């Protein structure tokens, strides 16, 4: 009782002195080192309580401000998050500012962005327990000059996605490096208006994945040592479906032969090792002017969604797919996964471009998928001719004849409202 | 003694020109959070045991599991105003309303009142432009709770309700993490105070909704409001109780407007579509959280379901819910396992 009483008196006295005082700092956190400069920028100093000071800054950031991270490696104990519009987080450079999450105790990702007009640039994130950087409902975001990586050998214990924008409009990912993700390195999901360019995706299960999204351009990227290079997927039972209008061009997609290390159950766990590009259940996809080399299952795979589903709004077939003007080195010489079961029928190896030939599902009629293979005569193609899923090897009628689809015209260039 | 103390305190308050008692609307509606919990005036004592006039205790039929913490919930609605009844969702509270929730532990949680210690108090304040969430952390002596936007990690040790000693690093969520669970589209919203969660006998020994109505803090109460089954009770089916459990523990994120909307896994009590409930549904972005299982809920196969795998983990990146627990809710897990086991296998 005495302690209570003294506390009470102290509290009352304090109330007299500063009862209307409003807090602008954390309980036990001195952020005097982070006072705003004239231009609204705040610089974070290294030292004790780094995580708490950074998180406090992220919470108390003003719209339009810049938070500058110092050079060095900083151990994080929990996920960070930003929910203020218009904030830029910038570091001393990839590999110079490193946020190390190997001791992370909570949260599903290293950094979570839930506000609009945010720019993330010039730092590295390592060893998150879940995803690396996730932005959800974060329109006009820029991921620029970042590294997100899991060190060491490919490991199913690594986080799922490296860079993970979802449910967003206007997404720019440029000059980003992602290594080691147990799902997709750069994953854009359920979004619209997307550019992924000049980035490096290596040693992930999927290098770059555009899923249930519309109007995307993927260009100028180096995609290597993943299980599969670039995936364009549409999946059922999600709030946003009907993925369409993606252009994959001028990428270097080679040696994606890492054995699949995704935890079973995830859709990418079915990606055969040695795959360059997979187009699954999407509409209007162009694969053009890329260099393919040494993807040992197949350079380009065009496929329907292979699993049973109940979603009545979902179309599992690829439609209006154009493959043209790419260059193909060696590949298809060591097929993996389901395609390894097909290869013996074709003499043991697969041509650069493979279509599963699925043209219907459920009780529906066959459709004309309109697959356009506009490549030099020497570029091999095969239509496996499954007709429908589940696949039945006894009913396969492979054909090397190109489908003779008609190009649907140019996709409109993706223009982002926030960036050139 | 206590009365004397209160009188003394009242004298001091009057002496320095502060309002005598009761919630201070200027502090409640200020742009920024107050530095200490005491400044809001929700309590008559510094240790927040005695609510001020107009601050009403309530509880929920089923609480969210938070590492076995006791939770003390209070609601304040500005004098002369009332929350408007809503049959399906959280009541429409007027500006200036506050939901106050204090998390506490006792040395032995089989007797949660004995030696109970307050650790943190979370406020949800209905500001003019929507709800705001502020965390406060108590000092050792429980004489002051201070605003802690970055949250905190607290060493907490106790004997759990099953009699097992546990020692955890208890996470006080930071302000953004508050929003993660309380997200409602672009806004934030309370989770608990829905008719179906409140419709039972409350801490004053009265039917809670009727009591709120009688106090004038709730308007539009119909004759027969809905109620969820008690998870702990034995009056409802396993399915009903499991669905009630998922509703209060998961559905604040796993719904169309929540933080987990992109998963397409929606666990609200009213969800009727099996696939949306996870039955026969493939994971979307689970990563290693899949635990090598193919379906979120594999009917008849509790050991092969992602839902139970994630409930049974305490590891970041796997554990669900992602925030708010360091321990496994063994009772909840068993209930959900029973629900899945009772389904006809494919």
HADDOCK unambig.tbl for C-alpha pairs under 7 A between the chains (distance, minus, plus):
assign (segid A and resid 4 and name CA) (segid B and resid 143 and name CA) 6.33 0.50 0.50
assign (segid A and resid 7 and name CA) (segid B and resid 46 and name CA) 6.98 0.50 0.50
assign (segid A and resid 7 and name CA) (segid B and resid 143 and name CA) 5.26 0.50 0.50
assign (segid A and resid 8 and name CA) (segid B and resid 45 and name CA) 6.96 0.50 0.50
assign (segid A and resid 8 and name CA) (segid B and resid 46 and name CA) 5.33 0.50 0.50
assign (segid A and resid 8 and name CA) (segid B and resid 143 and name CA) 6.86 0.50 0.50
assign (segid A and resid 12 and name CA) (segid B and resid 13 and name CA) 6.89 0.50 0.50
assign (segid A and resid 16 and name CA) (segid B and resid 16 and name CA) 5.82 0.50 0.50
assign (segid A and resid 19 and name CA) (segid B and resid 39 and name CA) 6.31 0.50 0.50
assign (segid A and resid 21 and name CA) (segid B and resid 34 and name CA) 6.77 0.50 0.50
assign (segid A and resid 21 and name CA) (segid B and resid 35 and name CA) 6.93 0.50 0.50
assign (segid A and resid 22 and name CA) (segid B and resid 32 and name CA) 6.06 0.50 0.50
assign (segid A and resid 22 and name CA) (segid B and resid 33 and name CA) 6.10 0.50 0.50
assign (segid A and resid 22 and name CA) (segid B and resid 34 and name CA) 4.74 0.50 0.50
assign (segid A and resid 22 and name CA) (segid B and resid 35 and name CA) 5.66 0.50 0.50
assign (segid A and resid 23 and name CA) (segid B and resid 32 and name CA) 6.80 0.50 0.50
assign (segid A and resid 23 and name CA) (segid B and resid 33 and name CA) 6.10 0.50 0.50
assign (segid A and resid 23 and name CA) (segid B and resid 34 and name CA) 5.50 0.50 0.50
assign (segid A and resid 23 and name CA) (segid B and resid 35 and name CA) 4.48 0.50 0.50
assign (segid A and resid 26 and name CA) (segid B and resid 147 and name CA) 6.56 0.50 0.50
assign (segid A and resid 26 and name CA) (segid B and resid 148 and name CA) 5.09 0.50 0.50
assign (segid A and resid 26 and name CA) (segid B and resid 149 and name CA) 5.68 0.50 0.50
assign (segid A and resid 26 and name CA) (segid B and resid 150 and name CA) 6.68 0.50 0.50
assign (segid A and resid 27 and name CA) (segid B and resid 146 and name CA) 5.84 0.50 0.50
assign (segid A and resid 27 and name CA) (segid B and resid 147 and name CA) 5.61 0.50 0.50
assign (segid A and resid 27 and name CA) (segid B and resid 148 and name CA) 4.89 0.50 0.50
assign (segid A and resid 52 and name CA) (segid B and resid 150 and name CA) 5.72 0.50 0.50
assign (segid A and resid 55 and name CA) (segid B and resid 150 and name CA) 5.83 0.50 0.50
assign (segid A and resid 56 and name CA) (segid B and resid 149 and name CA) 6.18 0.50 0.50
assign (segid A and resid 56 and name CA) (segid B and resid 150 and name CA) 5.24 0.50 0.50
assign (segid A and resid 59 and name CA) (segid B and resid 176 and name CA) 6.92 0.50 0.50
assign (segid A and resid 81 and name CA) (segid B and resid 176 and name CA) 6.42 0.50 0.50
assign (segid A and resid 83 and name CA) (segid B and resid 176 and name CA) 6.82 0.50 0.50
assign (segid A and resid 105 and name CA) (segid B and resid 316 and name CA) 5.76 0.50 0.50
assign (segid A and resid 106 and name CA) (segid B and resid 316 and name CA) 4.83 0.50 0.50
assign (segid A and resid 106 and name CA) (segid B and resid 322 and name CA) 6.98 0.50 0.50
assign (segid A and resid 106 and name CA) (segid B and resid 323 and name CA) 6.76 0.50 0.50
assign (segid A and resid 107 and name CA) (segid B and resid 316 and name CA) 5.94 0.50 0.50
assign (segid A and resid 107 and name CA) (segid B and resid 317 and name CA) 6.89 0.50 0.50
assign (segid A and resid 107 and name CA) (segid B and resid 322 and name CA) 5.32 0.50 0.50
assign (segid A and resid 107 and name CA) (segid B and resid 323 and name CA) 5.96 0.50 0.50
assign (segid A and resid 108 and name CA) (segid B and resid 316 and name CA) 6.27 0.50 0.50
assign (segid A and resid 108 and name CA) (segid B and resid 317 and name CA) 4.89 0.50 0.50
assign (segid A and resid 108 and name CA) (segid B and resid 322 and name CA) 5.86 0.50 0.50
assign (segid A and resid 129 and name CA) (segid B and resid 316 and name CA) 5.81 0.50 0.50
assign (segid A and resid 129 and name CA) (segid B and resid 317 and name CA) 5.01 0.50 0.50
assign (segid A and resid 130 and name CA) (segid B and resid 316 and name CA) 6.80 0.50 0.50
assign (segid A and resid 130 and name CA) (segid B and resid 317 and name CA) 4.03 0.50 0.50
assign (segid A and resid 156 and name CA) (segid B and resid 288 and name CA) 6.56 0.50 0.50
assign (segid A and resid 157 and name CA) (segid B and resid 288 and name CA) 6.17 0.50 0.50
assign (segid A and resid 159 and name CA) (segid B and resid 287 and name CA) 6.58 0.50 0.50
assign (segid A and resid 160 and name CA) (segid B and resid 287 and name CA) 4.49 0.50 0.50
assign (segid A and resid 160 and name CA) (segid B and resid 288 and name CA) 6.86 0.50 0.50
assign (segid A and resid 182 and name CA) (segid B and resid 287 and name CA) 6.78 0.50 0.50
assign (segid A and resid 183 and name CA) (segid B and resid 287 and name CA) 6.32 0.50 0.50
assign (segid A and resid 237 and name CA) (segid B and resid 264 and name CA) 6.16 0.50 0.50
assign (segid A and resid 238 and name CA) (segid B and resid 262 and name CA) 6.75 0.50 0.50
assign (segid A and resid 238 and name CA) (segid B and resid 263 and name CA) 6.65 0.50 0.50
assign (segid A and resid 238 and name CA) (segid B and resid 264 and name CA) 4.66 0.50 0.50
assign (segid A and resid 239 and name CA) (segid B and resid 262 and name CA) 6.42 0.50 0.50
assign (segid A and resid 239 and name CA) (segid B and resid 264 and name CA) 5.75 0.50 0.50
assign (segid A and resid 263 and name CA) (segid B and resid 287 and name CA) 6.46 0.50 0.50
assign (segid A and resid 263 and name CA) (segid B and resid 288 and name CA) 5.48 0.50 0.50
assign (segid A and resid 263 and name CA) (segid B and resid 290 and name CA) 6.85 0.50 0.50
assign (segid A and resid 263 and name CA) (segid B and resid 291 and name CA) 7.00 0.50 0.50
assign (segid A and resid 263 and name CA) (segid B and resid 292 and name CA) 5.55 0.50 0.50
assign (segid A and resid 264 and name CA) (segid B and resid 292 and name CA) 4.47 0.50 0.50
assign (segid A and resid 264 and name CA) (segid B and resid 293 and name CA) 6.53 0.50 0.50
assign (segid A and resid 264 and name CA) (segid B and resid 294 and name CA) 6.82 0.50 0.50
assign (segid A and resid 265 and name CA) (segid B and resid 282 and name CA) 6.89 0.50 0.50
assign (segid A and resid 265 and name CA) (segid B and resid 283 and name CA) 6.77 0.50 0.50
assign (segid A and resid 265 and name CA) (segid B and resid 290 and name CA) 6.16 0.50 0.50
assign (segid A and resid 265 and name CA) (segid B and resid 292 and name CA) 5.57 0.50 0.50
assign (segid A and resid 265 and name CA) (segid B and resid 293 and name CA) 5.26 0.50 0.50
assign (segid A and resid 265 and name CA) (segid B and resid 294 and name CA) 3.92 0.50 0.50
assign (segid A and resid 265 and name CA) (segid B and resid 295 and name CA) 6.99 0.50 0.50
assign (segid A and resid 266 and name CA) (segid B and resid 283 and name CA) 6.01 0.50 0.50
assign (segid A and resid 266 and name CA) (segid B and resid 284 and name CA) 6.99 0.50 0.50
assign (segid A and resid 266 and name CA) (segid B and resid 287 and name CA) 6.55 0.50 0.50
